[in-house]
Amino acid sequence: MQPFLSARTLADKIRAKEITAVDALEHFIQRVQKYDPTLNCVVVRDFDRARQRAKEADNALAEGTVWGPLHGVPLTVKESKDIRGLVTCKGVASQKDAVVTGDNSPAVVRLLDAGAVIFGKTNVPVDCLDWETYNPVYGATPNPWDTTRTPGGSSGGGSAAVAAGLTPVEVGSDVAGSIRVPATFCGIVGHQPTYDLIPYYTPGQISGTRDMAVVGPLARTTDDIELLMDVLSGLPDCVPKECAKLDLLRPVGAKQLKEYRIGIIETHPQCPPGADVSAAVAKVKETLQAAGVEFRSTSFPKGLDPMASLEVYMKLLGAKGSTTLPLPKDLPVDDPIITWWEQGRRLTHLEWIGLNKKRFEFQHMWQMLFKDVDVVIYPVCCCSAFKSQQPEGQTAYAVGRKLEIDGKQRNYSDMFFWPHFAIFGGFPATAVPVKTGSELPVGVQVMGPPLSDLTCVSVGGLIMEATGHGEYGAPPDFQ
């Protein structure tokens, strides 16, 4: 079996009985056994139950029953997603034996209802709070394109697994770029959905607050992203099924890039992207212009101060919930971004209300721009995959760590700047790879107004096609 078949193609072949669900599962289990000693992606394994479900899928198909669009398709989910009978600890040592005895996470329920065979869960940073994927429970996951570098985080294990062909697709989550950053670092596609389009927490098991956090898919093709969005989207399962399904807005008429109204943002002086990221954005701009696109906007929305937006976001992120990871006793004096986050951890409710009002004001500024454009293209983050650091004694969001970008030392917190706009506004954003000839994967993100998820995905797919992405090219050591 070809290891990099799309989930949709694999589903079609299983339904056509060209391949069995059992054989498809064994294929991925064999790849995990061969490559995961190096990558350490699939850290929670459920092979025995997956084998039984795959047999049941084949038996059902033999009787003429199709469970759903993912019938018999093997796949993985992020470790933070609850599956009854498996551990969910998010890499926190004190929770390493926390076996889930309650309900499955909503995304897991919907995958199973669609016929999927879930054979494992993938690695995360401690508490899902880093753009590196390592923790004291499961260890580190490297980038399959360069194992001295990070795959990103917090959906780093899943992104590396998709990139290396250990799973066709993955379900991750995002609150600070945790889908889009690792997707870009690993050269795949990641979609951060419209806020609340996919239920996040299991009813009755809510802890903390889910403000801004979303669940979303990772894949090698935009077609698979669309497939998973159709499976996962909808109101919570406690709502009657006849009311719960949401029909996603689909692009009407536009089939070429020049038929979309597109804006682009290339840089900002407070957080200029590195040269390789800038090259990706420049290539997209030049390619789209050659395709007849006339950019409707080339700047941030009128009146929007990006750093003021980041300040409000960081304070609300700090207020969102505590973490098991400690902050350093002395916060970096040269890092206002982390200072804002720490201040958010001590907000009064009245202060939170004031900041939330400002959030709505920033959202409105973007909404005014979306009257003139369908989507905005801009960097996913400030750099490509960086060298793994993994210092002793982790701190939340790696406070005090540094990045080297184009030979210059920069605060690790610069990673928040470009991802925050979409998640802060509750807007959908699709991260797609862009071929530039660079040694490491690079890409851009495509953001649109609420519920324009499939427009973002469609434009992202057209960008991939226009910039030279044909059939997926796997990392050399994992083909």
C-alpha positions in Angstrom: 0.0 0.0 0.0 1.3 3.5 -0.9 2.1 5.1 2.5 0.9 8.6 1.5 -2.6 8.0 0.2 -5.0 10.7 1.3 -7.7 9.8 3.8 -10.4 10.3 1.1 -8.6 8.0 -1.4 -8.1 5.4 1.3 -11.8 5.6 2.3 -12.8 5.2 -1.4 -10.5 2.1 -1.8 -11.8 0.5 1.4 -15.5 1.0 0.3 -14.6 -0.3 -3.2 -13.0 -3.3 -1.4 -9.7 -2.7 -3.2 -8.1 -2.8 0.3 -9.4 -4.0 3.6 -9.6 -1.9 6.7 -7.5 -4.6 8.5 -4.7 -4.3 5.8 -4.8 -0.5 5.9 -4.4 -0.5 9.7 -1.6 -3.0 9.6 0.2 -0.8 7.1 0.2 2.1 9.5 1.1 0.0 12.5 4.1 -1.3 10.6 5.2 2.2 9.7 4.8 3.3 13.4 6.9 0.3 14.5 9.6 1.1 11.9 9.8 4.9 12.2 8.5 5.8 15.6 11.7 4.8 17.5 13.1 7.8 15.8 10.1 10.1 15.7 8.3 9.2 19.0 5.0 10.5 17.6 2.4 7.9 18.5 3.0 7.8 22.2 -0.4 6.3 23.3 -1.1 3.1 21.3 -4.4 1.3 21.0 -3.5 -1.3 18.4 -5.5 -4.2 19.8 -8.8 -2.4 20.0 -8.1 -0.8 16.6 -7.5 -4.3 15.1 -10.9 -5.5 16.4 -12.7 -2.4 15.0 -11.0 -2.8 11.6 -12.3 -6.4 11.5 -15.8 -5.1 12.4 -15.5 -2.5 9.6 -14.7 -5.1 7.0 -17.5 -7.3 8.3 -20.0 -4.5 8.1 -18.9 -3.6 4.6 -19.3 -7.3 3.5 -22.9 -7.0 4.7 -23.5 -3.8 2.7 -23.2 -1.4 5.7 -21.1 1.8 5.5 -20.6 3.5 8.8 -19.7 6.9 7.3 -17.3 8.8 5.1 -14.3 7.5 7.1 -15.4 3.9 7.1 -12.4 1.8 8.1 -9.8 4.6 7.8 -7.0 4.3 10.4 -6.0 7.6 12.0 -4.6 9.2 15.2 -5.7 12.1 17.5 -3.8 14.4 19.8 -2.9 13.0 23.2 -5.1 15.7 24.9 -8.2 14.2 23.3 -10.0 11.8 25.7 -10.6 8.2 24.6 -12.2 5.9 27.1 -9.7 3.4 28.4 -6.6 5.4 27.4 -4.4 7.8 29.3 -4.8 11.5 28.8 -2.1 13.4 30.7 -0.8 16.1 28.3 2.7 15.2 29.2 2.2 16.1 32.9 4.1 13.7 35.1 1.6 13.8 38.0 -1.1 12.7 35.6 0.8 10.0 33.7 -1.6 7.2 34.9 -4.8 9.1 34.4 -6.9 6.6 32.4 -10.0 8.1 30.9 -13.1 6.4 32.4 -15.7 8.9 31.2 -16.9 9.9 27.8 -14.8 10.3 24.7 -14.0 13.9 23.5 -16.6 15.2 21.0 -14.1 15.1 18.1 -13.4 11.4 18.9 -17.1 10.6 19.0 -17.6 12.2 15.6 -14.6 10.4 14.1 -15.9 7.1 15.3 -19.5 7.9 14.1 -17.9 8.6 10.7 -16.4 5.1 10.7 -12.7 5.9 11.6 -10.4 3.4 13.3 -8.4 5.3 15.9 -5.2 3.4 16.6 -3.3 5.9 18.8 -2.7 9.4 20.3 0.2 11.6 19.5 2.8 13.5 21.5 2.4 17.0 23.0 4.4 19.5 25.1 3.7 19.6 28.8 0.2 21.0 29.2 0.2 21.7 25.5 2.1 25.0 26.2 5.0 25.1 23.8 6.1 25.2 20.2 8.5 22.3 21.0 7.0 18.8 21.6 8.7 17.2 24.6 7.7 16.3 28.1 8.9 14.1 31.0 6.2 11.4 30.4 6.7 10.6 26.7 9.9 12.3 25.8 10.7 14.4 22.7 9.4 14.3 19.1 11.7 15.7 16.4 10.9 17.1 13.0 10.9 14.4 10.3 12.5 16.9 7.8 15.5 17.5 10.2 15.5 15.5 13.5 17.7 18.2 15.2 14.7 20.6 14.9 11.3 20.9 16.5 8.1 19.8 14.7 6.4 22.7 16.4 3.7 22.4 19.0 1.5 21.8 20.6 0.1 19.4 17.9 3.7 18.5 17.1 3.5 14.8 17.4 0.5 14.7 15.1 2.0 16.9 12.5 5.2 14.9 12.4 3.1 11.7 12.1 1.1 13.0 9.2 4.3 14.3 7.5 6.1 11.0 7.9 3.1 8.9 6.7 2.4 7.3 10.1 -1.2 8.4 9.8 -3.2 9.9 6.9 -4.8 12.6 9.0 -4.8 13.9 12.6 -7.1 15.9 14.9 -5.2 18.6 16.9 -6.1 21.8 18.8 -5.1 25.4 18.7 -5.0 28.4 21.0 -1.7 30.0 20.1 -0.8 28.5 16.7 -0.8 24.9 18.0 -2.3 23.6 14.7 -0.9 26.1 12.2 2.7 26.3 13.5 3.5 22.6 13.5 1.7 22.1 10.2 4.0 24.7 8.7 7.1 23.3 10.4 6.3 19.8 9.0 5.2 20.9 5.5 1.6 19.8 5.8 -1.8 21.5 6.0 -3.4 22.6 9.2 -6.8 24.3 9.7 -7.8 26.3 12.7 -11.6 26.5 12.5 -14.0 29.2 13.3 -14.4 29.4 17.1 -16.9 26.9 18.5 -17.5 25.3 15.1 -16.3 22.0 16.5 -17.1 21.2 20.2 -14.0 21.3 22.3 -14.7 19.8 25.7 -16.6 16.7 26.7 -19.9 17.8 28.5 -19.5 17.1 32.2 -15.7 17.1 32.1 -15.0 20.8 31.6 -12.0 22.1 33.5 -10.7 25.7 33.3 -12.0 27.7 30.4 -12.0 27.0 26.6 -11.8 30.7 25.7 -10.3 31.0 22.2 -9.3 27.3 22.1 -10.4 25.2 19.0 -10.2 21.7 17.7 -9.1 21.2 14.1 -7.6 18.9 11.4 -4.2 18.3 10.1 -3.6 16.5 6.7 -1.3 16.4 3.7 -4.0 17.8 1.3 -6.7 20.5 1.6 -9.2 17.9 0.3 -8.7 15.9 3.4 -9.1 19.0 5.5 -12.4 19.6 3.9 -13.4 15.9 4.5 -12.5 16.2 8.2 -14.3 19.5 8.6 -17.5 17.9 7.2 -17.1 15.1 9.8 -16.2 17.3 12.8 -18.3 20.4 12.4 -21.6 21.0 14.2 -23.2 22.0 17.5 -22.5 19.9 20.6 -24.0 16.4 20.7 -26.3 17.4 23.6 -28.3 19.3 20.9 -30.8 17.2 19.0 -29.1 15.8 15.8 -31.7 17.3 13.5 -30.6 20.8 14.8 -26.9 20.1 15.4 -25.4 19.8 11.9 -24.1 23.0 10.4 -23.8 23.4 6.7 -20.4 25.0 6.1 -20.3 28.0 3.8 -18.8 26.8 0.6 -17.1 29.0 -2.0 -19.7 30.0 -4.6 -18.5 30.3 -8.2 -14.9 31.1 -7.5 -12.6 28.3 -8.9 -9.5 30.3 -9.8 -7.4 32.5 -7.5 -8.2 35.7 -9.5 -11.9 35.2 -8.8 -11.3 35.7 -5.0 -11.0 39.1 -3.3 -7.6 38.7 -1.6 -5.6 40.8 0.8 -2.0 40.1 1.9 0.2 41.2 4.8 3.9 40.7 4.3 5.5 42.0 7.5 5.4 44.2 10.6 8.3 46.1 12.1 7.6 44.7 15.6 7.9 41.1 14.4 9.5 40.8 11.0 9.4 37.3 9.6 12.7 35.5 9.0 14.1 35.5 5.5 12.8 32.0 4.6 9.3 32.9 5.7 9.4 36.3 3.9 10.5 34.4 0.8 7.4 32.2 1.0 5.1 35.2 1.4 6.9 36.9 -1.5 6.5 33.8 -3.7 2.8 33.6 -3.0 2.4 37.3 -3.8 4.3 37.1 -7.1 2.5 33.8 -8.1 -0.9 35.3 -7.3 -0.2 38.5 -9.2 1.0 36.4 -12.2 -2.4 34.6 -12.0 -4.2 37.8 -12.3 -5.0 38.6 -8.6 -5.2 42.2 -7.7 -4.8 42.5 -4.0 -7.6 44.5 -2.4 -5.5 45.2 0.7 -1.8 45.0 1.6 -2.0 46.1 5.3 -3.7 45.5 8.6 -7.3 46.7 9.0 -7.8 50.4 9.4 -7.3 51.5 13.0 -5.8 48.2 14.2 -2.6 48.4 16.2 -1.1 44.9 16.0 0.8 45.2 19.2 -2.2 46.6 21.1 -4.1 43.6 19.8 -1.3 41.2 21.0 -1.4 42.8 24.4 -5.1 42.2 24.9 -4.8 38.6 23.5 -1.9 37.8 25.9 -3.7 39.1 28.9 -6.9 37.1 28.0 -4.7 34.1 27.3 -3.1 34.5 30.8 -6.6 34.7 32.3 -7.7 31.6 30.4 -6.3 29.2 32.9 -3.5 28.2 35.1 -0.8 25.8 34.1 1.2 23.1 35.9 4.4 24.6 34.6 6.0 27.3 36.7 7.0 30.8 35.7 10.6 31.9 36.4 11.0 33.9 39.6 12.2 36.8 37.6 10.4 37.5 34.3 12.5 38.7 31.4 12.6 42.5 31.6 13.0 42.8 27.8 9.9 40.7 27.1 6.7 42.7 27.4 4.7 39.9 25.7 5.3 37.6 28.6 4.7 40.4 31.1 1.3 40.9 29.6 0.6 37.1 29.9 1.6 37.1 33.5 -0.6 40.2 34.2 -3.5 38.3 32.7 -3.2 35.6 35.3 -4.0 38.1 38.0 -6.9 40.0 36.3 -10.1 40.9 38.2 -13.3 40.1 36.6 -14.0 43.7 35.9 -10.6 44.0 34.2 -11.3 41.0 32.1 -14.6 42.5 30.9 -12.8 45.6 29.8 -10.3 43.6 27.9 -13.0 41.5 26.3 -14.7 44.7 25.1 -11.4 45.6 23.4 -11.3 42.2 21.8 -14.7 42.8 20.2 -13.4 46.1 18.9 -10.4 44.4 17.2 -12.7 41.8 15.8 -14.9 44.5 14.3 -11.8 46.1 12.6 -11.1 42.8 10.9 -14.8 42.4 10.0 -14.7 45.7 8.3 -11.8 44.5 6.2 -13.7 41.4 5.3 -16.3 43.5 3.7 -13.7 44.2 1.0 -11.8 40.9 0.9 -12.7 37.2 1.1 -9.4 36.2 2.7 -6.2 37.6 4.0 -2.8 35.9 3.4 0.0 36.4 5.9 2.9 34.6 7.7 2.1 31.7 10.0 4.8 32.7 12.4 8.2 34.5 12.4 10.4 31.5 11.5 10.7 28.0 10.1 11.4 25.0 12.3 14.1 26.0 14.8 16.7 23.8 16.6 15.4 21.9 19.5 16.4 23.4 22.8 14.7 21.3 25.5 16.3 22.9 28.5 16.2 21.3 31.9 13.4 22.7 34.0 10.6 23.7 31.6 8.6 26.8 32.1 5.2 27.8 30.7 5.5 28.9 27.0 9.3 28.6 27.4 9.6 31.9 29.2 13.1 33.3 28.9 14.1 31.1 26.0 15.5 32.7 22.9 15.3 32.1 19.1 17.9 32.8 16.5 16.4 34.1 13.3 18.7 35.3 10.5 21.6 35.4 12.9 19.9 37.6 15.5 18.6 36.6 19.0 14.9 37.2 19.5 12.5 36.5 22.3 10.8 33.2 22.1 7.5 35.0 22.7 7.8 36.5 19.2 6.1 33.2 18.2 2.8 34.6 19.5 2.6 37.6 17.1 1.5 36.1 13.7 -0.7 33.2 15.0 -2.7 35.4 17.4 -4.8 37.4 15.0 -7.0 34.5 13.8 -7.4 32.8 17.2 -8.0 36.1 19.0 -10.8 37.0 16.5 -12.4 33.6 16.3 -11.6 33.5 12.6 -10.8 30.4 10.6 -7.3 30.1 9.2 -5.6 27.5 7.0 -1.9 27.0 7.0 -0.5 25.6 3.8 3.1 24.8 2.6 4.7 26.9 -0.1 7.5 25.5 -2.3 10.4 28.0 -2.3 13.5 25.7 -2.6 14.3 26.2 1.1 15.8 23.2 3.0 13.0 23.4 5.6 9.2 23.6 5.0 7.7 27.1 5.0 4.3 28.3 4.4 1.6 31.0 4.8 -1.9 31.1 6.4 -5.1 32.1 4.8 -7.6 33.8 7.2 -11.3 34.7 6.5 -14.4 35.8 8.4 -16.3 33.5 10.7 -17.7 30.3 9.0 -15.7 30.9 5.8 -13.6 27.8 6.7 -14.0 26.1 3.4 -13.1 29.3 1.5 -9.8 29.5 3.5 -9.2 25.8 2.7 -10.1 26.3 -1.0 -7.8 29.3 -1.4 -5.0 27.5 0.5 -5.3 24.5 -1.9 -5.1 26.8 -5.0 -2.0 28.5 -3.5 -0.4 25.1 -3.0 -1.2 24.2 -6.6 0.0 27.5 -8.0 3.3 27.4 -6.1 4.3 24.0 -7.3 2.8 21.5 -4.8 1.7 18.5 -6.7 1.8 15.0 -5.2 3.0 15.1 -1.6 6.8 14.8 -1.3 7.7 13.0 1.9 10.7 13.7 4.1 13.6 11.7 2.6 14.3 9.5 5.6 10.6 8.4 5.9 9.5 7.6 2.4 
